[in-house]
Amino acid sequence: MDNKSGSFTSRDLALVAGMSALYLGYSYVSGVTLGHTIREVDLFFLISAIFTILVSLTRKPWSATILGTVTGLILITTPGAPLAVTLALIPNGLVFDLTLRAGDHIFDSLSRKRFVVAGALGNLAMAVFGLAMLQLFGFFHGFGVPTLLVIWVTALVGDTLVGALGALFGTAVVRRLGERVRSPLIR
């Protein structure tokens, strides 16, 4: 682990590829079985958990941004994948990474609290971006202002909470993994 803040190693890239495959595979299964009935809440939870696990394991800045970009660009080519959600993965990863880098801290000693905040803010950015795209492309045409307000408030509050819960779950997974290795992965 000498190369913590340097370039990505082949192990790091393999983790990004594996986590991308996990998210894409689950997205497909979720889309086929659940459709849009739960409004992709499971995907908001999962991406936050995966970002937390990936960043904890790689210890590399911009890991979540790379994962969000790769996954988002692959999902764009998938028939039936909601465009607003797929492109919103990119700002989610970017905000997640920026939150972890913000302030005066050492990247190697990230806390559970910082990951939960990063998951919440990343999902908030994803919700804002996705809803703005849907509104821009006329998806909400014909909806009244009260209905739009309910949609926006529900999505912003709900997706933010789901992001925090996903990151909290991710830290629990990482702590469990850390018990099996030489040193803890999260303080």
N, C-alpha and C positions, 0 to 999 in steps of 0.2 A: 504494500500500500504506500510505497514511496512517492508515487506519481499522483497524489490526490487531487491537485488542482491543475495538473497539466493536461495534455491532450488525452483523448479517449483511447483506451486500450481495446484490444479485440474482445476482451471480457465485457467491457462496458457496452460496446456496440452489440454484442450478443444479448446482453440484458435488455437493451432498448428494443432489439428485434423480437425477443421473446415476449416482452411485455406488450409490444404492439400486436403481436399475433394473438395473445391472450385477450386483449381488448377487442380486437376485430372479430375473433371467433365468438366471444360472448355477445358482441353487438349483433352479429348475424342471428344467433340462436334467440336472443331476446326479441329481435325484430320479427322473426318468424312466429315465435310462440305468443308473444304479448302484443305485438304491433305497437300502436301508439296509445294503448289503453292506460298505461301508467305514466304517460308523458315522458318516457325515457329517464325517469328518476333513478332507476337502477344504474344507468350508464353514467349519470352525474356522480353517484356514489363510487362506482368502480374506478372512474378515471382519477378521482382524488386519491383513492387508496393506492392505485398503481403509481401515480406520481410520487407519493410518499415513500413507497417501497423502493422504487427505482433510484430516487435521489439518495436515500439512505444507504443503498448498496453500492452505488457508484461513487458517491461523494464528489461528483462533478457538477460544477455550475452549468446551467442550461440543459440539463438532462430532460427535465419535464418539457421544455420548449421543443426539443428535438423529437421527443416521443409524441407530443401533441401535433406537431407539424407532419411527421411521417404518417401517423394514424389518420389525421384529417385529410391529407392528400390522397391516401389510399381509399378512404371512405367516399370521397367525391366521385370516384369511378364506379362505385357500387350502386346498381339500380335499386331504387326504393329507399336509399338512405336519405334522411332529411338533410338537405344542403345546409340549412342554418346551424344544425347541431354539428355537422362535420367540420365546417369552417370555424366554428366557435371553439373547437379544441385548441386551435393555435393561440388565441389570446388567453385561454385558460392556462396553458403551459407557461406562457410568457409571464403572466401575472403571478403564478405560483412561484416561478424562479425568482422574479424580482422581489417578492415578499421575503423569500428566504435570504436574499442578498442584502435586504434593507437593514439599515441600522449598523451599530457597532457590535459585530459578533464574529466569531470564528466559524467558518463554514463546516468544520469537522465536528463541532459540538452543538449541533442544532437540537433544540428541545422539542418535546411533544407539543407544547403550546405554539411554537413557531410553525410547525407543520399544520396544526389545526387552523391557525389563522390563514396560512397560505392556501389550504384547501378551500376554506370559506371564500376568500377573496378571488381565487381562481375560478370557482364556480359562479360567483357573482359576475365576474367579467364574461364568462361563457353565456350566462343567462341574458345579460344586457346585449351582448353582441348578437346572439341568436334571435332574440325578440326584435331588435332593431332591424335585422335582415328580413325577418318575416313581415314586419310592418312596411319596410321599404318595398318589398316585392308584392305588396297588396294582399297578403294572406289574411289580414284582419279587415279587409274592405267590407263595409256594411255593418261592422260591429259598432255599437254605441260607445260613447265615452265611459259610462259606468262599467260596461263589460270589459273594455280595454284596461281600465284602471285595476279591476279585479285580477285580470290575467297577469298584468305586470307585477302587481304587489305579491300575488301568490307565487309567481315564478321567482322573483327576486329574493323573497324571504325563504321560500321552500328550498330552492336550489342552493342558496348560501348555507342553510342548515345541513342539507344533505352533503355538501362538500366538506363541511367541518366533521361530520360523522364519518365520512369516507376516510379522511385523513387520520382521524382518531383510530379507526379500524386498522389503517395502514401502519400506524405506529405500534399497535398491539402485535401485529404480525411481525414487524421488524424486531421488536423487543423479544419476541419468542424465538426468532431466528438468531438474535444476538446471544441468547442463552446457550446456543449450540456452537458458537465460535469463540475465539480467544477474548474478544472485548465487546462490550455493548455497542450497538450501532446508534442508539438514541439515548441522550441523557434522560 
